Amino acid sequence: MKALATFGSIAALAVCAHAAPLKVVTWNLGWHLSQAETRDWIAACSSPFALDNGTWKPATNATADTKPGWELPWGRNAPVQWDIGVLPPCDVYQANRAVVPVTEAAHATRVARIGSVLRDQLQADVIAFQEISGAAAAREILGQGYEVCSYEGHKVQRLAFAWKKSLGSGTCAVEWPLSLPQRALREQVRPGLSLTLKVDGQRLKLLTVHLKSSCVSPLDERASEGRGQLDGQESNCVSLQQQVAPLEAWVDREAADGSAMVVLGDFNRNLSHEAHEPADAAVRSTGGSATDPHSPGVKVRSLWRELNDGQPRALTLLEAQCGSDVDAGGLCRLNKAQNLGRDALNPLRSAQSLGCRNPLGLDHIVIAGPLRAPAGAAKHALGRLAHTLAAQDGREAQLGLSDHCPLAAAIELEKR
């Protein structure tokens, strides 16, 4: 009996060694605006534009030669006089590759559905948002039960944190070095946003990021053209390369005191592909270790292995699980180490599966310090709600919730 009692005491201590789990979620909401900003955006996209020397420019009046913003040729480097740092392009919502004009009513329905996913389905404690216009937009989604922090200015694609009021007050800070402030404003990218909470008397530090897009994987099928090569000359990879040092500096600084730490968000980089590289693959362009001092002209090849260099603490990448009910053909598992390509991932984009257009490889949750996540991270399927549907037969248009699915993890702090 004494042995049993001792075992029982040890078991009880093991159970008590971890605080109650916190559900953390990261979600890129795809150009999400507050209701007030949406009204301005709808007005701007509904206004007439006239073609002038190959560029569509705002016109005073609608004529036979003008078009509303909804009907313009959008896309990268669109020939439209429009600052996407101020307002999203007018083609955010599309059905069958045709732009779906937005109404306030359709946007309000989308806001309510996003809130329901977070509050009722995911039951999120802490949420990291990307591509959200600020605190007002986050509060409209979540209601009164959450504290919110964000920032103003810079550009309309911002970051925000929300956390349940029961967790108490938090301290937020904008991590401007990640925006590459040495560049002209037009060429700057998104900063980071940090949040520090006190959970059961311990500090929990979180950083959300939305790194430069279009330098996704070292396994890119166009690697010979420089696509996806972090140490290459392709312009998007050059930008992402410049974000590595400020990101690593934040991680190293905040992990130095042994605090529990979570870095989560849209990395726009398939960290799983980097994590599955051979152990002897070079981390730097000239070889050597991730812990070697940086030298002029030496570039980082692997974002993940550069961050996870064991100094001052090892990091853990919570690789996303999809769930057998939506993971058609095991694509979620296969994509961790292979570049399956957009066509191969189409089954995950269907209304019967995850639904979101960017189902895998961009969004990540990383933990360090006295934290664990026994169940790892999991994608939350949006199914048909991820899809935009045009208005038809008197039915209001359905605006897709996002081209990204939420990624969630239950984390537990080890009590000291």
Contacts in CASP RR format, 6 or more apart in sequence:
PFRMAT RR
TARGET T0000
AUTHOR 0000-0000-0000
METHOD contacts of the structure
MODEL  1
MKALATFGSIAALAVCAHAAPLKVVTWNLGWHLSQAETRDWIAACSSPFA
LDNGTWKPATNATADTKPGWELPWGRNAPVQWDIGVLPPCDVYQANRAVV
PVTEAAHATRVARIGSVLRDQLQADVIAFQEISGAAAAREILGQGYEVCS
YEGHKVQRLAFAWKKSLGSGTCAVEWPLSLPQRALREQVRPGLSLTLKVD
GQRLKLLTVHLKSSCVSPLDERASEGRGQLDGQESNCVSLQQQVAPLEAW
VDREAADGSAMVVLGDFNRNLSHEAHEPADAAVRSTGGSATDPHSPGVKV
RSLWRELNDGQPRALTLLEAQCGSDVDAGGLCRLNKAQNLGRDALNPLRS
AQSLGCRNPLGLDHIVIAGPLRAPAGAAKHALGRLAHTLAAQDGREAQLG
LSDHCPLAAAIELEKR
16 415 0 8 1.000
17 414 0 8 1.000
17 415 0 8 1.000
18 372 0 8 1.000
18 412 0 8 1.000
18 413 0 8 1.000
18 414 0 8 1.000
18 415 0 8 1.000
19 199 0 8 1.000
19 200 0 8 1.000
19 202 0 8 1.000
19 412 0 8 1.000
19 413 0 8 1.000
19 414 0 8 1.000
19 415 0 8 1.000
20 412 0 8 1.000
21 410 0 8 1.000
21 411 0 8 1.000
21 412 0 8 1.000
22 125 0 8 1.000
22 126 0 8 1.000
22 167 0 8 1.000
22 199 0 8 1.000
22 204 0 8 1.000
22 410 0 8 1.000
22 411 0 8 1.000
22 412 0 8 1.000
22 413 0 8 1.000
23 122 0 8 1.000
23 123 0 8 1.000
23 124 0 8 1.000
23 125 0 8 1.000
23 126 0 8 1.000
23 408 0 8 1.000
23 409 0 8 1.000
23 410 0 8 1.000
24 124 0 8 1.000
24 125 0 8 1.000
24 126 0 8 1.000
24 127 0 8 1.000
24 128 0 8 1.000
24 206 0 8 1.000
24 262 0 8 1.000
24 264 0 8 1.000
24 365 0 8 1.000
24 408 0 8 1.000
24 409 0 8 1.000
24 410 0 8 1.000
24 411 0 8 1.000
25 118 0 8 1.000
25 122 0 8 1.000
25 124 0 8 1.000
25 126 0 8 1.000
25 127 0 8 1.000
25 128 0 8 1.000
25 380 0 8 1.000
25 406 0 8 1.000
25 407 0 8 1.000
25 408 0 8 1.000
26 127 0 8 1.000
26 128 0 8 1.000
26 130 0 8 1.000
26 208 0 8 1.000
26 264 0 8 1.000
26 265 0 8 1.000
26 266 0 8 1.000
26 363 0 8 1.000
26 364 0 8 1.000
26 365 0 8 1.000
26 406 0 8 1.000
26 407 0 8 1.000
26 408 0 8 1.000
27 118 0 8 1.000
27 127 0 8 1.000
27 128 0 8 1.000
27 129 0 8 1.000
27 130 0 8 1.000
27 363 0 8 1.000
27 402 0 8 1.000
27 404 0 8 1.000
27 405 0 8 1.000
27 406 0 8 1.000
27 407 0 8 1.000
28 129 0 8 1.000
28 130 0 8 1.000
28 131 0 8 1.000
28 210 0 8 1.000
28 265 0 8 1.000
28 266 0 8 1.000
28 358 0 8 1.000
28 362 0 8 1.000
28 363 0 8 1.000
28 402 0 8 1.000
28 403 0 8 1.000
28 404 0 8 1.000
29 114 0 8 1.000
29 129 0 8 1.000
29 130 0 8 1.000
29 131 0 8 1.000
29 132 0 8 1.000
29 401 0 8 1.000
29 402 0 8 1.000
29 404 0 8 1.000
30 92 0 8 1.000
30 130 0 8 1.000
30 131 0 8 1.000
30 402 0 8 1.000
30 403 0 8 1.000
30 404 0 8 1.000
31 88 0 8 1.000
31 92 0 8 1.000
31 131 0 8 1.000
31 156 0 8 1.000
31 157 0 8 1.000
32 114 0 8 1.000
32 129 0 8 1.000
32 131 0 8 1.000
32 132 0 8 1.000
32 133 0 8 1.000
32 137 0 8 1.000
32 402 0 8 1.000
33 41 0 8 1.000
33 88 0 8 1.000
33 107 0 8 1.000
33 133 0 8 1.000
33 137 0 8 1.000
33 156 0 8 1.000
34 133 0 8 1.000
34 134 0 8 1.000
34 136 0 8 1.000
34 137 0 8 1.000
34 140 0 8 1.000
35 104 0 8 1.000
35 107 0 8 1.000
35 108 0 8 1.000
35 111 0 8 1.000
35 140 0 8 1.000
36 136 0 8 1.000
37 87 0 8 1.000
37 133 0 8 1.000
37 137 0 8 1.000
37 156 0 8 1.000
38 102 0 8 1.000
38 104 0 8 1.000
38 107 0 8 1.000
39 104 0 8 1.000
40 87 0 8 1.000
41 87 0 8 1.000
41 88 0 8 1.000
41 102 0 8 1.000
42 101 0 8 1.000
42 102 0 8 1.000
42 103 0 8 1.000
42 104 0 8 1.000
44 69 0 8 1.000
44 87 0 8 1.000
44 90 0 8 1.000
45 68 0 8 1.000
45 69 0 8 1.000
45 70 0 8 1.000
45 90 0 8 1.000
45 101 0 8 1.000
45 102 0 8 1.000
46 68 0 8 1.000
46 69 0 8 1.000
46 70 0 8 1.000
46 101 0 8 1.000
47 58 0 8 1.000
47 59 0 8 1.000
47 68 0 8 1.000
47 69 0 8 1.000
48 58 0 8 1.000
48 59 0 8 1.000
48 60 0 8 1.000
48 61 0 8 1.000
48 62 0 8 1.000
48 63 0 8 1.000
48 66 0 8 1.000
48 67 0 8 1.000
48 68 0 8 1.000
48 69 0 8 1.000
49 56 0 8 1.000
49 57 0 8 1.000
49 58 0 8 1.000
49 59 0 8 1.000
49 66 0 8 1.000
49 67 0 8 1.000
49 68 0 8 1.000
49 69 0 8 1.000
49 72 0 8 1.000
49 80 0 8 1.000
49 81 0 8 1.000
50 56 0 8 1.000
50 57 0 8 1.000
50 59 0 8 1.000
50 63 0 8 1.000
50 65 0 8 1.000
50 66 0 8 1.000
51 57 0 8 1.000
51 65 0 8 1.000
54 79 0 8 1.000
55 79 0 8 1.000
55 80 0 8 1.000
55 81 0 8 1.000
56 67 0 8 1.000
56 69 0 8 1.000
56 72 0 8 1.000
56 73 0 8 1.000
56 79 0 8 1.000
56 80 0 8 1.000
56 81 0 8 1.000
57 81 0 8 1.000
58 81 0 8 1.000
59 66 0 8 1.000
62 68 0 8 1.000
69 80 0 8 1.000
69 90 0 8 1.000
70 90 0 8 1.000
70 91 0 8 1.000
70 99 0 8 1.000
70 101 0 8 1.000
71 99 0 8 1.000
72 78 0 8 1.000
72 80 0 8 1.000
72 90 0 8 1.000
73 79 0 8 1.000
73 80 0 8 1.000
74 80 0 8 1.000
74 89 0 8 1.000
74 90 0 8 1.000
74 91 0 8 1.000
74 99 0 8 1.000
75 89 0 8 1.000
75 91 0 8 1.000
78 89 0 8 1.000
80 89 0 8 1.000
82 89 0 8 1.000
84 156 0 8 1.000
85 155 0 8 1.000
85 156 0 8 1.000
85 157 0 8 1.000
86 155 0 8 1.000
86 156 0 8 1.000
87 156 0 8 1.000
88 156 0 8 1.000
90 99 0 8 1.000
91 99 0 8 1.000
92 102 0 8 1.000
93 99 0 8 1.000
93 100 0 8 1.000
93 102 0 8 1.000
93 388 0 8 1.000
93 397 0 8 1.000
93 399 0 8 1.000
93 400 0 8 1.000
94 100 0 8 1.000
94 388 0 8 1.000
95 387 0 8 1.000
95 388 0 8 1.000
95 389 0 8 1.000
95 390 0 8 1.000
95 397 0 8 1.000
96 390 0 8 1.000
98 390 0 8 1.000
100 388 0 8 1.000
100 389 0 8 1.000
100 390 0 8 1.000
100 391 0 8 1.000
100 397 0 8 1.000
100 399 0 8 1.000
101 397 0 8 1.000
102 397 0 8 1.000
102 399 0 8 1.000
103 396 0 8 1.000
103 397 0 8 1.000
105 396 0 8 1.000
106 396 0 8 1.000
106 397 0 8 1.000
106 398 0 8 1.000
106 399 0 8 1.000
107 399 0 8 1.000
109 396 0 8 1.000
109 398 0 8 1.000
109 399 0 8 1.000
110 399 0 8 1.000
110 400 0 8 1.000
110 401 0 8 1.000
111 140 0 8 1.000
111 141 0 8 1.000
113 385 0 8 1.000
113 401 0 8 1.000
114 141 0 8 1.000
114 401 0 8 1.000
114 402 0 8 1.000
115 141 0 8 1.000
115 142 0 8 1.000
117 380 0 8 1.000
117 382 0 8 1.000
117 385 0 8 1.000
117 401 0 8 1.000
117 406 0 8 1.000
118 124 0 8 1.000
118 127 0 8 1.000
118 141 0 8 1.000
118 142 0 8 1.000
118 406 0 8 1.000
119 142 0 8 1.000
121 380 0 8 1.000
122 380 0 8 1.000
122 406 0 8 1.000
122 408 0 8 1.000
124 162 0 8 1.000
124 408 0 8 1.000
125 163 0 8 1.000
125 164 0 8 1.000
125 167 0 8 1.000
126 161 0 8 1.000
126 162 0 8 1.000
126 163 0 8 1.000
126 164 0 8 1.000
126 167 0 8 1.000
126 195 0 8 1.000
126 197 0 8 1.000
126 206 0 8 1.000
127 138 0 8 1.000
127 142 0 8 1.000
127 146 0 8 1.000
127 161 0 8 1.000
127 162 0 8 1.000
127 163 0 8 1.000
128 159 0 8 1.000
128 160 0 8 1.000
128 161 0 8 1.000
128 193 0 8 1.000
128 206 0 8 1.000
128 208 0 8 1.000
128 264 0 8 1.000
128 265 0 8 1.000
129 138 0 8 1.000
129 159 0 8 1.000
129 160 0 8 1.000
129 161 0 8 1.000
129 162 0 8 1.000
129 208 0 8 1.000
130 157 0 8 1.000
130 159 0 8 1.000
130 190 0 8 1.000
130 208 0 8 1.000
130 209 0 8 1.000
130 210 0 8 1.000
130 265 0 8 1.000
130 266 0 8 1.000
131 157 0 8 1.000
131 158 0 8 1.000
131 210 0 8 1.000
131 266 0 8 1.000
132 138 0 8 1.000
132 150 0 8 1.000
132 158 0 8 1.000
132 159 0 8 1.000
132 160 0 8 1.000
133 156 0 8 1.000
133 157 0 8 1.000
133 158 0 8 1.000
134 150 0 8 1.000
134 151 0 8 1.000
134 152 0 8 1.000
134 158 0 8 1.000
134 160 0 8 1.000
135 148 0 8 1.000
135 149 0 8 1.000
135 150 0 8 1.000
135 160 0 8 1.000
137 160 0 8 1.000
138 146 0 8 1.000
138 148 0 8 1.000
138 150 0 8 1.000
138 160 0 8 1.000
138 162 0 8 1.000
139 146 0 8 1.000
139 148 0 8 1.000
142 148 0 8 1.000
142 162 0 8 1.000
145 164 0 8 1.000
145 165 0 8 1.000
146 162 0 8 1.000
146 163 0 8 1.000
146 164 0 8 1.000
146 165 0 8 1.000
147 162 0 8 1.000
147 163 0 8 1.000
147 164 0 8 1.000
147 165 0 8 1.000
147 167 0 8 1.000
147 168 0 8 1.000
147 169 0 8 1.000
147 170 0 8 1.000
148 160 0 8 1.000
148 161 0 8 1.000
148 162 0 8 1.000
149 160 0 8 1.000
149 161 0 8 1.000
149 170 0 8 1.000
149 172 0 8 1.000
149 193 0 8 1.000
149 195 0 8 1.000
150 158 0 8 1.000
150 159 0 8 1.000
150 160 0 8 1.000
150 161 0 8 1.000
150 193 0 8 1.000
151 158 0 8 1.000
151 159 0 8 1.000
151 174 0 8 1.000
151 191 0 8 1.000
151 193 0 8 1.000
154 179 0 8 1.000
154 188 0 8 1.000
154 190 0 8 1.000
154 191 0 8 1.000
155 188 0 8 1.000
155 190 0 8 1.000
157 190 0 8 1.000
157 210 0 8 1.000
158 190 0 8 1.000
159 190 0 8 1.000
159 191 0 8 1.000
159 192 0 8 1.000
159 193 0 8 1.000
159 208 0 8 1.000
159 209 0 8 1.000
159 210 0 8 1.000
160 193 0 8 1.000
161 172 0 8 1.000
161 193 0 8 1.000
161 195 0 8 1.000
161 206 0 8 1.000
161 208 0 8 1.000
163 170 0 8 1.000
163 195 0 8 1.000
163 197 0 8 1.000
167 197 0 8 1.000
167 199 0 8 1.000
168 197 0 8 1.000
168 198 0 8 1.000
170 195 0 8 1.000
170 196 0 8 1.000
170 197 0 8 1.000
170 198 0 8 1.000
171 195 0 8 1.000
171 196 0 8 1.000
172 193 0 8 1.000
172 194 0 8 1.000
172 195 0 8 1.000
172 196 0 8 1.000
173 193 0 8 1.000
173 194 0 8 1.000
174 191 0 8 1.000
174 192 0 8 1.000
174 193 0 8 1.000
175 191 0 8 1.000
175 192 0 8 1.000
175 193 0 8 1.000
175 194 0 8 1.000
175 207 0 8 1.000
175 246 0 8 1.000
175 250 0 8 1.000
176 191 0 8 1.000
176 192 0 8 1.000
177 191 0 8 1.000
177 246 0 8 1.000
177 249 0 8 1.000
177 250 0 8 1.000
178 189 0 8 1.000
178 190 0 8 1.000
178 191 0 8 1.000
178 192 0 8 1.000
178 209 0 8 1.000
178 211 0 8 1.000
178 243 0 8 1.000
178 246 0 8 1.000
178 247 0 8 1.000
178 250 0 8 1.000
179 188 0 8 1.000
179 189 0 8 1.000
179 190 0 8 1.000
179 191 0 8 1.000
179 192 0 8 1.000
180 187 0 8 1.000
180 188 0 8 1.000
180 189 0 8 1.000
180 239 0 8 1.000
180 242 0 8 1.000
180 243 0 8 1.000
181 188 0 8 1.000
189 211 0 8 1.000
189 212 0 8 1.000
189 239 0 8 1.000
189 243 0 8 1.000
190 209 0 8 1.000
190 210 0 8 1.000
190 211 0 8 1.000
192 207 0 8 1.000
192 208 0 8 1.000
192 209 0 8 1.000
192 210 0 8 1.000
193 207 0 8 1.000
193 208 0 8 1.000
194 205 0 8 1.000
194 206 0 8 1.000
194 207 0 8 1.000
194 208 0 8 1.000
194 250 0 8 1.000
194 254 0 8 1.000
195 205 0 8 1.000
195 206 0 8 1.000
195 207 0 8 1.000
195 208 0 8 1.000
196 203 0 8 1.000
196 204 0 8 1.000
196 205 0 8 1.000
196 206 0 8 1.000
197 203 0 8 1.000
197 204 0 8 1.000
197 206 0 8 1.000
198 204 0 8 1.000
199 260 0 8 1.000
199 413 0 8 1.000
200 413 0 8 1.000
200 415 0 8 1.000
202 259 0 8 1.000
202 260 0 8 1.000
202 370 0 8 1.000
202 413 0 8 1.000
202 415 0 8 1.000
202 416 0 8 1.000
203 259 0 8 1.000
203 260 0 8 1.000
204 259 0 8 1.000
204 260 0 8 1.000
204 261 0 8 1.000
204 262 0 8 1.000
204 413 0 8 1.000
205 254 0 8 1.000
205 259 0 8 1.000
205 260 0 8 1.000
205 261 0 8 1.000
205 262 0 8 1.000
206 261 0 8 1.000
206 262 0 8 1.000
206 263 0 8 1.000
206 264 0 8 1.000
207 250 0 8 1.000
207 251 0 8 1.000
207 254 0 8 1.000
207 261 0 8 1.000
207 262 0 8 1.000
207 263 0 8 1.000
207 264 0 8 1.000
208 263 0 8 1.000
208 264 0 8 1.000
208 265 0 8 1.000
209 247 0 8 1.000
209 263 0 8 1.000
209 264 0 8 1.000
209 265 0 8 1.000
209 266 0 8 1.000
209 267 0 8 1.000
210 265 0 8 1.000
210 266 0 8 1.000
210 268 0 8 1.000
211 240 0 8 1.000
211 243 0 8 1.000
211 247 0 8 1.000
211 266 0 8 1.000
211 267 0 8 1.000
211 268 0 8 1.000
211 269 0 8 1.000
212 236 0 8 1.000
212 239 0 8 1.000
212 240 0 8 1.000
212 243 0 8 1.000
212 268 0 8 1.000
213 236 0 8 1.000
213 268 0 8 1.000
214 236 0 8 1.000
214 268 0 8 1.000
215 227 0 8 1.000
215 228 0 8 1.000
215 229 0 8 1.000
215 230 0 8 1.000
215 234 0 8 1.000
215 236 0 8 1.000
215 237 0 8 1.000
215 239 0 8 1.000
215 240 0 8 1.000
215 268 0 8 1.000
215 269 0 8 1.000
216 228 0 8 1.000
216 268 0 8 1.000
216 269 0 8 1.000
216 270 0 8 1.000
216 361 0 8 1.000
216 362 0 8 1.000
217 228 0 8 1.000
217 269 0 8 1.000
217 270 0 8 1.000
217 273 0 8 1.000
217 339 0 8 1.000
217 361 0 8 1.000
218 228 0 8 1.000
218 229 0 8 1.000
218 230 0 8 1.000
218 273 0 8 1.000
218 274 0 8 1.000
218 277 0 8 1.000
218 301 0 8 1.000
218 302 0 8 1.000
219 270 0 8 1.000
219 273 0 8 1.000
219 338 0 8 1.000
219 339 0 8 1.000
220 226 0 8 1.000
220 227 0 8 1.000
220 228 0 8 1.000
220 229 0 8 1.000
220 339 0 8 1.000
221 227 0 8 1.000
221 339 0 8 1.000
221 341 0 8 1.000
222 228 0 8 1.000
223 229 0 8 1.000
225 234 0 8 1.000
226 232 0 8 1.000
226 233 0 8 1.000
226 234 0 8 1.000
226 237 0 8 1.000
227 234 0 8 1.000
228 234 0 8 1.000
228 237 0 8 1.000
229 237 0 8 1.000
229 301 0 8 1.000
230 237 0 8 1.000
230 240 0 8 1.000
230 241 0 8 1.000
230 244 0 8 1.000
230 269 0 8 1.000
230 299 0 8 1.000
230 300 0 8 1.000
230 301 0 8 1.000
230 302 0 8 1.000
230 303 0 8 1.000
231 237 0 8 1.000
231 241 0 8 1.000
231 284 0 8 1.000
231 285 0 8 1.000
231 299 0 8 1.000
231 300 0 8 1.000
231 301 0 8 1.000
232 238 0 8 1.000
232 241 0 8 1.000
232 299 0 8 1.000
240 268 0 8 1.000
240 269 0 8 1.000
240 303 0 8 1.000
241 299 0 8 1.000
241 300 0 8 1.000
244 300 0 8 1.000
244 303 0 8 1.000
244 306 0 8 1.000
245 294 0 8 1.000
247 303 0 8 1.000
247 307 0 8 1.000
248 306 0 8 1.000
248 307 0 8 1.000
251 261 0 8 1.000
251 263 0 8 1.000
251 307 0 8 1.000
251 315 0 8 1.000
251 368 0 8 1.000
252 311 0 8 1.000
252 312 0 8 1.000
254 261 0 8 1.000
255 261 0 8 1.000
255 312 0 8 1.000
255 313 0 8 1.000
255 368 0 8 1.000
255 369 0 8 1.000
256 312 0 8 1.000
258 312 0 8 1.000
258 313 0 8 1.000
258 369 0 8 1.000
258 370 0 8 1.000
259 369 0 8 1.000
260 367 0 8 1.000
260 368 0 8 1.000
260 369 0 8 1.000
260 370 0 8 1.000
260 371 0 8 1.000
260 413 0 8 1.000
260 414 0 8 1.000
261 313 0 8 1.000
261 367 0 8 1.000
261 368 0 8 1.000
261 369 0 8 1.000
261 371 0 8 1.000
262 365 0 8 1.000
262 366 0 8 1.000
262 367 0 8 1.000
262 368 0 8 1.000
262 371 0 8 1.000
262 411 0 8 1.000
263 315 0 8 1.000
263 365 0 8 1.000
263 366 0 8 1.000
263 368 0 8 1.000
264 363 0 8 1.000
264 364 0 8 1.000
264 365 0 8 1.000
264 366 0 8 1.000
264 407 0 8 1.000
265 363 0 8 1.000
265 364 0 8 1.000
265 365 0 8 1.000
265 407 0 8 1.000
266 362 0 8 1.000
266 363 0 8 1.000
266 404 0 8 1.000
267 303 0 8 1.000
267 362 0 8 1.000
267 363 0 8 1.000
267 364 0 8 1.000
268 362 0 8 1.000
269 303 0 8 1.000
269 304 0 8 1.000
269 362 0 8 1.000
270 339 0 8 1.000
270 361 0 8 1.000
270 362 0 8 1.000
271 303 0 8 1.000
271 304 0 8 1.000
271 317 0 8 1.000
271 361 0 8 1.000
271 364 0 8 1.000
271 366 0 8 1.000
272 317 0 8 1.000
272 319 0 8 1.000
272 335 0 8 1.000
272 336 0 8 1.000
272 337 0 8 1.000
272 361 0 8 1.000
273 336 0 8 1.000
273 337 0 8 1.000
273 339 0 8 1.000
273 361 0 8 1.000
274 302 0 8 1.000
274 303 0 8 1.000
274 304 0 8 1.000
274 305 0 8 1.000
275 304 0 8 1.000
275 305 0 8 1.000
275 317 0 8 1.000
275 319 0 8 1.000
276 336 0 8 1.000
276 337 0 8 1.000
277 302 0 8 1.000
277 305 0 8 1.000
281 301 0 8 1.000
281 302 0 8 1.000
281 305 0 8 1.000
282 288 0 8 1.000
282 301 0 8 1.000
283 289 0 8 1.000
283 290 0 8 1.000
283 300 0 8 1.000
283 301 0 8 1.000
283 302 0 8 1.000
283 305 0 8 1.000
283 306 0 8 1.000
283 309 0 8 1.000
284 290 0 8 1.000
284 292 0 8 1.000
284 298 0 8 1.000
284 299 0 8 1.000
284 300 0 8 1.000
284 301 0 8 1.000
285 297 0 8 1.000
285 298 0 8 1.000
285 299 0 8 1.000
285 300 0 8 1.000
285 301 0 8 1.000
286 298 0 8 1.000
289 309 0 8 1.000
290 300 0 8 1.000
290 302 0 8 1.000
290 305 0 8 1.000
290 306 0 8 1.000
290 308 0 8 1.000
290 309 0 8 1.000
291 309 0 8 1.000
291 310 0 8 1.000
291 311 0 8 1.000
300 306 0 8 1.000
304 317 0 8 1.000
307 315 0 8 1.000
307 366 0 8 1.000
308 314 0 8 1.000
308 315 0 8 1.000
308 317 0 8 1.000
313 368 0 8 1.000
313 369 0 8 1.000
314 368 0 8 1.000
315 366 0 8 1.000
315 367 0 8 1.000
315 368 0 8 1.000
316 366 0 8 1.000
316 367 0 8 1.000
316 368 0 8 1.000
316 373 0 8 1.000
317 364 0 8 1.000
317 365 0 8 1.000
317 366 0 8 1.000
318 364 0 8 1.000
318 365 0 8 1.000
318 366 0 8 1.000
318 367 0 8 1.000
318 373 0 8 1.000
318 376 0 8 1.000
318 377 0 8 1.000
318 409 0 8 1.000
319 336 0 8 1.000
319 376 0 8 1.000
319 377 0 8 1.000
320 332 0 8 1.000
320 360 0 8 1.000
320 361 0 8 1.000
320 363 0 8 1.000
320 364 0 8 1.000
320 377 0 8 1.000
320 378 0 8 1.000
320 379 0 8 1.000
320 407 0 8 1.000
321 332 0 8 1.000
321 376 0 8 1.000
321 377 0 8 1.000
321 378 0 8 1.000
321 379 0 8 1.000
322 330 0 8 1.000
322 331 0 8 1.000
322 332 0 8 1.000
322 348 0 8 1.000
322 354 0 8 1.000
322 359 0 8 1.000
322 360 0 8 1.000
322 378 0 8 1.000
322 379 0 8 1.000
322 381 0 8 1.000
323 332 0 8 1.000
323 378 0 8 1.000
323 379 0 8 1.000
325 381 0 8 1.000
326 348 0 8 1.000
326 352 0 8 1.000
326 353 0 8 1.000
326 354 0 8 1.000
326 379 0 8 1.000
326 381 0 8 1.000
326 383 0 8 1.000
327 333 0 8 1.000
327 348 0 8 1.000
327 353 0 8 1.000
328 347 0 8 1.000
328 348 0 8 1.000
328 350 0 8 1.000
328 353 0 8 1.000
329 347 0 8 1.000
331 340 0 8 1.000
331 344 0 8 1.000
331 345 0 8 1.000
331 347 0 8 1.000
331 348 0 8 1.000
331 360 0 8 1.000
332 348 0 8 1.000
332 360 0 8 1.000
332 379 0 8 1.000
334 340 0 8 1.000
335 345 0 8 1.000
335 360 0 8 1.000
335 361 0 8 1.000
345 359 0 8 1.000
345 360 0 8 1.000
347 353 0 8 1.000
348 354 0 8 1.000
348 355 0 8 1.000
348 359 0 8 1.000
348 360 0 8 1.000
349 355 0 8 1.000
349 356 0 8 1.000
349 357 0 8 1.000
349 359 0 8 1.000
349 386 0 8 1.000
350 383 0 8 1.000
351 383 0 8 1.000
351 384 0 8 1.000
351 386 0 8 1.000
351 387 0 8 1.000
352 383 0 8 1.000
353 359 0 8 1.000
353 381 0 8 1.000
353 383 0 8 1.000
354 379 0 8 1.000
354 381 0 8 1.000
354 382 0 8 1.000
354 383 0 8 1.000
354 386 0 8 1.000
354 405 0 8 1.000
355 381 0 8 1.000
355 382 0 8 1.000
355 383 0 8 1.000
355 384 0 8 1.000
355 386 0 8 1.000
355 387 0 8 1.000
355 405 0 8 1.000
356 382 0 8 1.000
356 383 0 8 1.000
356 386 0 8 1.000
356 402 0 8 1.000
356 403 0 8 1.000
356 404 0 8 1.000
356 405 0 8 1.000
357 386 0 8 1.000
357 403 0 8 1.000
358 403 0 8 1.000
358 404 0 8 1.000
359 379 0 8 1.000
359 405 0 8 1.000
360 379 0 8 1.000
362 404 0 8 1.000
363 404 0 8 1.000
363 405 0 8 1.000
363 407 0 8 1.000
364 377 0 8 1.000
364 407 0 8 1.000
365 373 0 8 1.000
365 377 0 8 1.000
365 407 0 8 1.000
365 409 0 8 1.000
367 373 0 8 1.000
367 409 0 8 1.000
367 411 0 8 1.000
370 413 0 8 1.000
370 414 0 8 1.000
370 416 0 8 1.000
371 411 0 8 1.000
371 412 0 8 1.000
371 413 0 8 1.000
371 414 0 8 1.000
372 411 0 8 1.000
372 412 0 8 1.000
372 414 0 8 1.000
373 409 0 8 1.000
373 410 0 8 1.000
373 411 0 8 1.000
373 412 0 8 1.000
374 410 0 8 1.000
374 412 0 8 1.000
375 409 0 8 1.000
375 410 0 8 1.000
376 409 0 8 1.000
376 410 0 8 1.000
377 407 0 8 1.000
377 408 0 8 1.000
377 409 0 8 1.000
378 407 0 8 1.000
378 408 0 8 1.000
378 409 0 8 1.000
379 405 0 8 1.000
379 406 0 8 1.000
379 407 0 8 1.000
380 405 0 8 1.000
380 406 0 8 1.000
380 407 0 8 1.000
380 408 0 8 1.000
381 405 0 8 1.000
382 401 0 8 1.000
382 402 0 8 1.000
382 405 0 8 1.000
382 406 0 8 1.000
385 398 0 8 1.000
385 400 0 8 1.000
385 401 0 8 1.000
386 400 0 8 1.000
386 401 0 8 1.000
386 402 0 8 1.000
386 403 0 8 1.000
386 405 0 8 1.000
387 398 0 8 1.000
387 400 0 8 1.000
388 397 0 8 1.000
388 398 0 8 1.000
388 399 0 8 1.000
388 400 0 8 1.000
389 397 0 8 1.000
389 398 0 8 1.000
390 397 0 8 1.000
391 397 0 8 1.000
END
